[in-house]
Each structure stands twice: as structure tokens, then as C-alpha cells.
Amino acid sequence: MQLWRFLHPSALAFTLRTTSQAIIDRLKGAPPRTTQAAQYVARHARAGDPDDVLRTLDTFAQNERWLMSLGPLKGPLIKELAQRLPANARVLELGAYCGYSSIMIASTLGRGARITSIEINKDAVASSRANVEMAGLSDQITFVHGPSSKMISTLEGRFDLVFLDHWKDLTHPTCN
Ligand SMILES: C[S@@+](CC[C@H](N)C(=O)[O-])C[C@H]1O[C@@H](n2cnc3c(N)ncnc32)[C@H](O)[C@@H]1O
């Protein structure tokens, strides 16, 4: 983790806001942020509407707690990439978090597409599943709980796209 990035003058306001939110959550005994996001989606999003689930996650990230999801700025880049794939593509994602990018990719591709997303954090897996269920995409997206280093070898077949979005220090330097 490159700590200096968070201490750069341009990032200080963000660092202070997210750190104070984390301290408040810890003092209040609040559930993990991913759980909070899924609860917010359950309260506010329109069931069966992937775009509305994504919008609701964006609103949560904007107004409640910062999320490290793709979000509205980087999301369109992945959407554009997904649009180049066959409608029945198989996609592997490393790092699900709240399921944001899985929902974006699945809803861009056809109903025949399949996304497998590996996530190490069990709360993030539960929240991703809840958000995907809310989006009506559970038949297309499978979450695998565990570290990518162990879980990749349990998967079968080939993938048309592999989206590396877990910790950046796990990515080979030639991919950066
Ligand atoms: C940047 S977030 C993923 C965001 C997500 N792709 C999105 O846009 O909605 C990174 C996620 O990778 C997960 N992660 C970190 N190391 C991992 C590993 N070794 N195997 C699987 N998941 C990992 C973290 O728990 C975190 O949820």
C-alpha cells in the first residue's frame, strides 16, 4: 500500500473524511461498510433494476461512506470493454467488494454471459450476493469466497476477460 498517496495535500480532505468515518463506525459498533452499503441498497434501490442498484451504490458512496467500487467515473471504461465481448462471454473478476463491477459487466453483456468473482472477505461476499440478488442477476454471477491465489485453480474452463481488481500489490508489475 502506498501510504504517501493518502497524505498528499490533494488527498488530505479525502483521507480525513474517510478516517473519521471509520473511527465513528468503530465507536458505534456499526457493521462493515460493505454490509452498510447492501442495507442501503435494500432500502433504496428498485429490485430487478441493475442500473438503479448501481446508482444507489453511487449515492451511498457519495453521501454516506466512501466505497472502493468502480463508481461512475471508472465504470464506463469497463462497460466499454465489456461491450466488445461476445454476449455469452465468461468473465473472471478478482475482487468483488460490493458487487458493483460484476453487476455492471453482467448487465452490459447478454443473459447468456457468466461472471465469476473471487473475493477474500466474507462480509464483502455476502454484500455482493445481496446486491446482485437485488439487481436480479443472481443466475449470471457467482461469487467464490477465498484468496485468488487458492481459488483460481479451482475454476474450470476458459475466460474471455479477466478483471484484476483486488489488491494492486498482487498484480504482476507488467500489468500495472
Ligand atoms: C477495489 S475492491 C474491488 C472493487 C470491485 N471490483 C468493484 O468495482 O465493485 C478490492 C477487493 O479485493 C478484495 N481482495 C483483496 N485481496 C484479495 C485476494 N487475494 N483474493 C480475493 N480478493 C481479494 C478485497 O477484499 C476487496 O473487496
Ligand as a Chemical Component Dictionary entry (heavy atoms), coordinates in Angstrom:
data_LIG
# 
_chem_comp.id                   LIG 
_chem_comp.type                 NON-POLYMER 
_chem_comp.pdbx_formal_charge   0 
_chem_comp.three_letter_code    LIG 
# 
loop_
_chem_comp_atom.comp_id 
_chem_comp_atom.atom_id 
_chem_comp_atom.alt_atom_id 
_chem_comp_atom.type_symbol 
_chem_comp_atom.charge 
_chem_comp_atom.model_Cartn_x 
_chem_comp_atom.model_Cartn_y 
_chem_comp_atom.model_Cartn_z 
_chem_comp_atom.pdbx_ordinal 
LIG C1  C1  C 0  -11.070 -2.431  -5.233 1  
LIG S1  S1  S 1  -12.045 -3.619  -4.399 2  
LIG C2  C2  C 0  -12.932 -4.376  -5.718 3  
LIG C3  C3  C 0  -13.970 -3.454  -6.306 4  
LIG C4  C4  C 0  -14.936 -4.134  -7.249 5  
LIG N1  N1  N 0  -14.273 -4.811  -8.337 6  
LIG C5  C5  C 0  -15.882 -3.105  -7.813 7  
LIG O1  O1  O 0  -15.510 -2.295  -8.655 8  
LIG O2  O2  O -1 -17.031 -3.066  -7.379 9  
LIG C6  C6  C 0  -10.858 -4.854  -3.981 10 
LIG C7  C7  C 0  -11.433 -6.112  -3.350 11 
LIG O3  O3  O 0  -10.447 -7.146  -3.477 12 
LIG C8  C8  C 0  -10.548 -7.995  -2.357 13 
LIG N2  N2  N 0  -9.284  -8.752  -2.262 14 
LIG C9  C9  C 0  -8.085  -8.306  -1.829 15 
LIG N3  N3  N 0  -7.160  -9.269  -1.906 16 
LIG C10 C10 C 0  -7.775  -10.360 -2.420 17 
LIG C11 C11 C 0  -7.352  -11.670 -2.732 18 
LIG N4  N4  N 0  -6.092  -12.065 -2.534 19 
LIG N5  N5  N 0  -8.235  -12.540 -3.258 20 
LIG C12 C12 C 0  -9.533  -12.148 -3.468 21 
LIG N6  N6  N 0  -9.991  -10.916 -3.165 22 
LIG C13 C13 C 0  -9.137  -10.030 -2.660 23 
LIG C14 C14 C 0  -10.797 -7.039  -1.196 24 
LIG O4  O4  O 0  -11.375 -7.707  -0.085 25 
LIG C15 C15 C 0  -11.739 -6.018  -1.852 26 
LIG O5  O5  O 0  -13.087 -6.342  -1.614 27 
# 
loop_
_chem_comp_bond.comp_id 
_chem_comp_bond.atom_id_1 
_chem_comp_bond.atom_id_2 
_chem_comp_bond.value_order 
_chem_comp_bond.pdbx_ordinal 
LIG C1  S1  SING 1  
LIG S1  C2  SING 2  
LIG S1  C6  SING 3  
LIG C2  C3  SING 4  
LIG C3  C4  SING 5  
LIG C4  N1  SING 6  
LIG C4  C5  SING 7  
LIG C5  O1  DOUB 8  
LIG C5  O2  SING 9  
LIG C6  C7  SING 10 
LIG C7  O3  SING 11 
LIG C7  C15 SING 12 
LIG O3  C8  SING 13 
LIG C8  N2  SING 14 
LIG C8  C14 SING 15 
LIG N2  C9  SING 16 
LIG N2  C13 SING 17 
LIG C9  N3  DOUB 18 
LIG N3  C10 SING 19 
LIG C10 C11 SING 20 
LIG C10 C13 DOUB 21 
LIG C11 N4  SING 22 
LIG C11 N5  DOUB 23 
LIG N5  C12 SING 24 
LIG C12 N6  DOUB 25 
LIG N6  C13 SING 26 
LIG C14 O4  SING 27 
LIG C14 C15 SING 28 
LIG C15 O5  SING 29 
# 
